[in-house]
């Protein structure tokens, strides 16, 4: 597995994972496996985590070459790994922030829904779940995550109509919390992460567990049924 597709660095109490596969940052099996390796190195009893993409692209979702490749077993392996990864990020015991570095489509959009705080950059970028538009059903494990973040006013547009939002309009539908100038994205996200790193342990974790208990049970059941 190429280690260069995702890397980890530390800035004080903040761990920063950067995804960069040189293309669209797809959630291939290799990418999900690499991110899990790096998550194993992130403290779970203190600090916070930032996940960032490459310049211009956060993630384009699953690897379409695998989806359209005709190997059902490989497709299932990739999807299962991706859903388990997002479940892990969603329930991570410390605050997770995302520096959305550009386009975030399909599973990339659902990644944004897993984090505690999401900051995007000003620019000509798009965010959205395009599954239904592309004649695909939104899988239940990530649909459950979406229910926790997409407000009712945008549910039909975002999930059923596959609306793709300009990044500067992505706060209201629940994909982002803040937009900053491109040259301040990482700085602003790390600053926010440093503040959130001070949230007490285990109080943050136990509150999150209580809040997510029911939805995690539904996610786990959906993954097991795949």
Secondary structure by P-SEA (a helix, b strand, c coil): cccccbbbbbcccbbbbbbbccccccccaaaaaaaaaaaaaccccccbbbbbbccccccccccccccccccaaaaaaaaaaaaaaaaaaaacccbbbbcccccccaaaaaaaaaccbbbbbbcccccccccccccccccaaaaaaaaacccccccccccccccccccccccccccccccccccaaaaaaaaaaaaacccccaaaaaaaaaacaaaaaaaaaaaaac
